[in-house]
Amino acid sequence: MASGLQDVYGGMEGMIRGFFDTWAVFVLYPPLPENGTAFQLETLGSQYRLTYDEDAAHVATTLSGDFAVTHIDTTTTSFASSIWPRFTRSPQGFVLASYNAQYQTGKPDEATQLQVLLGYQQVSGMQLVRDLKMTGTYGSEPIRAEVGFTNCRVTKTH
């Protein structure tokens, strides 16, 4: 029984970690090349595509005319991901409302497809995740999870 519980909690921890890794790309760290990184910029009608290499990854980011990210492809020798974020506008800027994602390693049984919906709450004047609803597949197995975040606090550091 302990082994089964460890699998469940380990799976939940991995899912939440993966979510926050993706969320951070759109909320904490801009999904753009670091200053000084070589990049290519293409105009595609009313959109822009920015391509560059970062460490061992090739990244292609598509931006709408108002510079909201609409798609990111990341490819390495062992991993490929595609993310399609959707944003809502707020007076403070864009807020990540949802995203669809596909992740593929070299193993077909690890192919993952996700649809994630986000709800927000105000905490100390900041928009923080209140809940997330995740559906999709991992290999041939369905994924469905709902996670709520309560009693959140913001600690300001200098």
C-alpha positions in Angstrom: 0.0 0.0 0.0 2.9 2.4 0.8 4.3 1.8 -2.6 1.0 2.6 -4.3 0.6 5.8 -2.3 4.2 6.8 -3.1 3.3 6.4 -6.8 0.2 8.5 -6.5 2.0 11.3 -4.5 5.0 11.1 -6.8 2.8 11.4 -9.9 1.0 14.4 -8.4 4.2 16.1 -7.5 5.6 15.6 -11.0 2.3 17.0 -12.5 2.4 20.1 -10.3 6.1 20.6 -10.9 5.5 20.3 -14.7 2.6 22.7 -14.6 4.6 25.4 -12.7 7.6 24.9 -15.0 5.3 25.7 -18.0 3.4 28.5 -16.1 6.7 30.2 -15.1 7.7 30.5 -18.8 4.6 32.8 -19.4 4.4 34.5 -16.0 7.8 34.8 -14.4 10.3 34.6 -17.2 9.7 35.9 -20.6 9.8 33.2 -23.3 12.3 35.1 -25.3 16.1 34.6 -25.9 18.4 36.0 -23.2 20.1 39.3 -23.9 23.0 38.7 -26.3 21.6 35.4 -27.7 21.6 35.3 -31.5 18.1 34.9 -33.0 16.2 35.1 -36.2 12.9 37.1 -36.5 10.4 36.5 -39.3 7.2 38.4 -40.1 4.4 36.0 -40.9 1.5 38.2 -41.9 0.2 39.7 -38.7 2.4 37.4 -36.6 6.1 37.1 -35.8 8.3 34.0 -35.4 11.4 34.2 -33.2 13.9 31.3 -33.5 17.0 30.7 -31.5 19.2 28.1 -29.8 19.4 27.9 -26.0 21.8 25.4 -24.4 21.0 22.2 -26.3 17.5 23.3 -27.4 16.2 24.9 -30.5 13.2 27.2 -29.7 10.7 28.7 -32.1 8.2 31.2 -30.6 5.3 32.6 -32.5 3.9 36.0 -31.3 0.7 37.7 -32.3 0.6 41.3 -33.6 0.2 42.6 -30.0 3.2 40.4 -28.9 1.2 37.8 -27.0 2.9 34.3 -27.4 0.6 32.0 -29.4 2.9 29.0 -29.8 6.3 27.7 -28.6 8.1 24.7 -30.1 11.1 23.4 -28.2 13.3 20.6 -29.6 16.3 18.8 -28.2 17.9 15.5 -29.2 15.7 13.6 -26.7 12.6 15.7 -26.3 10.1 17.9 -28.2 7.3 20.1 -26.9 4.7 22.3 -28.4 2.7 24.7 -26.3 -0.3 26.9 -27.4 -1.0 29.4 -24.6 -4.1 31.6 -24.4 -4.1 34.8 -22.5 -6.7 37.3 -21.2 -5.9 40.9 -20.9 -5.8 42.7 -17.6 -4.9 46.3 -16.7 -1.5 44.8 -15.6 -1.0 43.0 -18.9 -1.6 39.5 -20.2 -2.7 36.7 -17.8 -2.3 33.1 -18.8 -5.8 31.7 -19.0 -5.2 28.2 -20.5 -2.8 26.2 -22.6 -2.7 23.1 -24.7 0.6 21.2 -24.9 2.2 18.2 -26.5 5.3 16.5 -25.1 7.3 13.7 -26.8 10.4 11.9 -25.7 12.0 9.1 -27.7 9.5 6.7 -26.3 6.0 6.7 -27.9 4.4 5.4 -24.7 5.5 8.6 -23.0 3.7 10.9 -25.4 1.7 13.5 -23.5 -1.1 15.7 -24.6 -2.6 18.2 -22.1 -5.3 20.9 -21.9 -5.0 23.1 -18.9 -7.5 25.7 -17.6 -6.4 28.2 -15.0 -8.4 30.3 -12.4 -6.8 33.1 -10.5 -7.1 34.9 -7.1 -5.8 38.2 -5.8 -3.2 37.8 -3.1 -1.4 40.9 -1.8 -2.2 42.7 -5.1 -0.9 39.9 -7.2 -2.7 37.4 -9.5 -1.9 33.9 -8.3 -3.2 30.6 -9.5 -6.4 29.6 -7.5 -7.1 26.4 -9.4 -6.2 24.4 -12.4 -8.0 21.8 -14.4 -5.9 19.4 -16.4 -7.1 16.8 -18.9 -5.3 14.8 -21.6 -3.4 11.6 -22.1 -0.1 10.1 -21.1 0.7 7.4 -23.7 -2.7 5.7 -24.0 -3.8 6.5 -20.4 -6.2 9.4 -19.7 -5.2 12.2 -17.4 -7.8 14.2 -15.4 -6.8 16.3 -12.4 -8.2 19.4 -10.6 -6.0 21.2 -8.1 -6.9 24.1 -5.8 -4.5 26.4 -4.1 -5.8 27.9 -0.8 -4.3 30.0 2.0 -1.7 31.5 -0.4 0.7 34.2 0.8 3.1 36.4 -0.9 6.5 37.1 0.7 8.3 40.1 -0.8 12.1 39.8 -1.0 14.5 42.4 -2.1 
